[in-house]
Structure formats: structure tokens, C-alpha cells
Amino acid sequence: MKKMSALSAYFSHSGNTRVIAHQIHENIGSDIFEIVSVDPYPSDYDEVVEQARKELSEEYRPKLRTKVENMESYKVVFVGYPVWWGTIPMPVATFLTEYDFSGKTIVPFCTHEGSGLGRSVMDIKKFCPQSTVLEGLAVRGSNVKNAQDEVSGWLQGLGVKKER
Ligand SMILES: Cc1cc2nc3c(=O)[nH]c(=O)nc-3n(C[C@H](O)[C@H](O)[C@H](O)COP(=O)(O)O)c2cc1C
């Protein structure tokens, strides 16, 4: 992959995925963007687990508070999220439907506590059938602070170079 204009977009509820998004940003000099829902999710674990289950089963699309103004300028969009119920959280589903990703390369990355990427990459492909969706990276949430080498090795494997 040659020099490109890349965005590292992420949703994070408790901060793990944010750490990985910043590692990507620092590694390749991509822009960075946080996907934030208008209505915040509860911080109580049981409450957010139940809300996420309901939103997934109802295919709910929460409204987002943040917007990428120049999406057309990015060829590569890293999309990061915690795995929720085996797939992407619904704010990420909203994000994928709000922009035209056709012709772009989407690079998934997630944090999780055991299920790896789960069904998330398959679901991203369903939302973005006209995009090239690459192999994703899965990092254990409890291990994000030690993941720099894993992240840079993965980026090297993808052939992504640092932007100037
Ligand atoms: C609502 C909810 C659902 C989750 N579902 C899964 C799951 O299906 N598989 C898994 O491995 N971890 C699951 N987790 C754990 C998170 O993916 C993990 O803690 C992640 O690192 C959190 O990232 P964040 O700090 O960026 O929000 C779930 C967590 C929450 C809050």
C-alpha cells in the first residue's frame, strides 16, 4: 500500500479501544475520530450489557454526536470498536450507514474479552458491500497497554506506511 490518507475512527465505552486507536494514529500518522452517540451509555456493566443486547436485537441505530466532515478525502478507514455481543456496537452500525464507503478500504480492529472479532467483520462487510474490508486485528481489552508491538507488526503486515 502506498502513502495514503487514512482515518482511525473508533467507538469506545470504557477506554480500551481508544488506546489502540491512538496507537494506530501514532504509528502511521492517520487522522483520528471518536464515534460518540448522542445518548451516553450507562457506565454500570450490567445495564450497558442489557441495553446493548436490546439495541442489537432491535437493529437500533443510535444517533451520533460527532461527524467526519471530509470523509471523501480518506482512502483507508480503520474502524475500531469493543466487541459487544459478538459483533459491532450499534453506534458503529450507524457510523457505517452514515457515510459512503464505496471504493474505500476498511480496516477493522477490536478489543474484546475472549471472542476475538466474532461476527463483526462479516457484519461490516454487509454494511459496506462496495468496500474492501481487510483482515481485522483483535486485542484483549486487558492487554491494550502492551499492544504496541502487536499493532505496529500488524500495520507493517498490511503495508501501511507512515504519512508525512
Ligand atoms: C455490552 C458489552 C458486551 C460485550 N460483549 C462481548 C463479547 O461478546 N465478546 C467479548 O469477548 N467481549 C465482550 N465484551 C467485553 C468488551 O468487548 C471488552 O471489555 C472491550 O475491551 C471494551 O472496550 P472499550 O473499553 O473500548 O469499551 C462486552 C462488553 C460490553 C460492555
Ligand as a Chemical Component Dictionary entry (heavy atoms), coordinates in Angstrom:
data_LIG
# 
_chem_comp.id                   LIG 
_chem_comp.type                 NON-POLYMER 
_chem_comp.pdbx_formal_charge   0 
_chem_comp.three_letter_code    LIG 
# 
loop_
_chem_comp_atom.comp_id 
_chem_comp_atom.atom_id 
_chem_comp_atom.alt_atom_id 
_chem_comp_atom.type_symbol 
_chem_comp_atom.charge 
_chem_comp_atom.model_Cartn_x 
_chem_comp_atom.model_Cartn_y 
_chem_comp_atom.model_Cartn_z 
_chem_comp_atom.pdbx_ordinal 
LIG C1  C1  C 0 -22.213 -4.552  26.296 1  
LIG C2  C2  C 0 -20.959 -5.367  26.261 2  
LIG C3  C3  C 0 -20.935 -6.547  25.528 3  
LIG C4  C4  C 0 -19.740 -7.284  25.421 4  
LIG N1  N1  N 0 -19.725 -8.420  24.641 5  
LIG C5  C5  C 0 -18.558 -9.094  24.485 6  
LIG C6  C6  C 0 -18.482 -10.237 23.628 7  
LIG O1  O1  O 0 -19.461 -10.648 23.002 8  
LIG N2  N2  N 0 -17.278 -10.858 23.496 9  
LIG C7  C7  C 0 -16.159 -10.452 24.176 10 
LIG O2  O2  O 0 -15.109 -11.058 24.016 11 
LIG N3  N3  N 0 -16.200 -9.346  24.981 12 
LIG C8  C8  C 0 -17.354 -8.660  25.138 13 
LIG N4  N4  N 0 -17.388 -7.538  25.940 14 
LIG C9  C9  C 0 -16.125 -7.044  26.527 15 
LIG C10 C10 C 0 -15.565 -5.873  25.718 16 
LIG O3  O3  O 0 -15.504 -6.163  24.337 17 
LIG C11 C11 C 0 -14.149 -5.508  26.182 18 
LIG O4  O4  O 0 -14.133 -5.252  27.557 19 
LIG C12 C12 C 0 -13.596 -4.293  25.433 20 
LIG O5  O5  O 0 -12.183 -4.243  25.566 21 
LIG C13 C13 C 0 -14.185 -2.976  25.896 22 
LIG O6  O6  O 0 -13.665 -1.954  25.068 23 
LIG P1  P1  P 0 -13.816 -0.387  25.410 24 
LIG O7  O7  O 0 -13.062 -0.151  26.701 25 
LIG O8  O8  O 0 -13.173 0.296   24.248 26 
LIG O9  O9  O 0 -15.275 -0.097  25.548 27 
LIG C14 C14 C 0 -18.574 -6.837  26.101 28 
LIG C15 C15 C 0 -18.635 -5.660  26.866 29 
LIG C16 C16 C 0 -19.811 -4.946  26.968 30 
LIG C17 C17 C 0 -19.847 -3.693  27.795 31 
# 
loop_
_chem_comp_bond.comp_id 
_chem_comp_bond.atom_id_1 
_chem_comp_bond.atom_id_2 
_chem_comp_bond.value_order 
_chem_comp_bond.pdbx_ordinal 
LIG C1  C2  SING 1  
LIG C2  C3  SING 2  
LIG C2  C16 DOUB 3  
LIG C3  C4  DOUB 4  
LIG C4  N1  SING 5  
LIG C4  C14 SING 6  
LIG N1  C5  DOUB 7  
LIG C5  C6  SING 8  
LIG C5  C8  SING 9  
LIG C6  O1  DOUB 10 
LIG C6  N2  SING 11 
LIG N2  C7  SING 12 
LIG C7  O2  DOUB 13 
LIG C7  N3  SING 14 
LIG N3  C8  DOUB 15 
LIG C8  N4  SING 16 
LIG N4  C9  SING 17 
LIG N4  C14 SING 18 
LIG C9  C10 SING 19 
LIG C10 O3  SING 20 
LIG C10 C11 SING 21 
LIG C11 O4  SING 22 
LIG C11 C12 SING 23 
LIG C12 O5  SING 24 
LIG C12 C13 SING 25 
LIG C13 O6  SING 26 
LIG O6  P1  SING 27 
LIG P1  O7  DOUB 28 
LIG P1  O8  SING 29 
LIG P1  O9  SING 30 
LIG C14 C15 DOUB 31 
LIG C15 C16 SING 32 
LIG C16 C17 SING 33 
# 
